[in-house]
Amino acid sequence: MSALAGLKIADFSWVGAGPRSTKDLADNGATVIKIESRRRLDLGRMSPPFAGDPKDFNGSAFFAQTNTSKKSVTINLSDPRGIEVAKKLVAWADVVVENFGPGFMDRIGLGYSTLKEIKPDIILASVSVAGKTGPMAGFRGYGNSAAAHSGHAWLSGATDGDPHMPPLAYGDVVAPMFLTVAILAALEHRAQTGEGQHLDVSQIEPMVHVIADLYASEPTEKMGNADPSFIVHGVYPTSGDGQWIAITAETEAEAAALKAALNITSIDDATIATATRQHDKFVMFDLLSAAGIPAGPVLDGKEVAENPELLAAGHFTKADHPVLGKSSMPTPPYRFSDTKNAVTAAPLLGQHNREVFVDMLGLDPDHIDTLIAEGSLA
């Protein structure tokens, strides 16, 4: 049995910040019903890369990797009859997750006060760029905005360069980890007290949290690849076009071992780079590792996906997707000794409408067919 078997999630979230958290729950056995709409497609479904036609919203690899193990239903949240069906999902769920703009859930009749009337012990988990309360509660933005507000952009990049934005909406990656912890903590609290609650997670604060120590003293300067705590701390070229290896030496003993391994007499960056250019990055990695020197080949995306160590550890699993075919999907990056994860392919849009509305919620099938035909469940 999976660790979270029996946990029920009504997932109204979209793109990355909410779906990455509910993916964690689904991959560990929770039943996650993803509420979508053909009238307002999840931006994740329109995000590249695509398998085949980029207009096929069921073919996004981004969406497929971010929404494994979930079920998809379509509900038109601008239709009162659609909202009534959504409320039945709330009554079924343990947790409701959303990452809409401030006030949206209230405007459509699914605010926390309404959810509590439907189910008094419901847990509502909200994630946004700046949170639902406080002076920035109305702020609208994306994960990139959180990178600027949190200090990540200032610290990133070359030492003499301009602030550098992370290559992805990093807030959409960091915040879901904290959202998952908050949900599990709220479930534990409810198990002890019978009380639900509203969780408010911003993207800015988790991003500050993970680099808070770097701002513990002033002035704070960007260091590029350097680190003043290490004798050697950098990325060095290896043979081949655009190939690199990261090397560190913290102690004098490690520095001496590095000089011996590379057959060099000094450990300035230029001398190290001249030596590393003579070798393949994987050969260099084996050489330095055998000498007890912390090092790692810099892998590109293809090399990560085909990394033999990750494959041997079971980090990727093959999921048979109707559009992407048999594809590698990341599994939870941790292992339980006595429970298994349950990673399956991401759903097609509205794939589970009948299974959820009729078989699970027990709604009249003819009524559901009518609501689908008339656009209330679309």
Order of alpha helices (4+ residues) and beta strands (2+ residues): beta-alpha-beta-alpha-beta-alpha-beta-alpha-alpha-beta-alpha-alpha-alpha-beta-alpha-beta-beta-alpha-alpha-alpha-beta-alpha-alpha-beta-beta-alpha
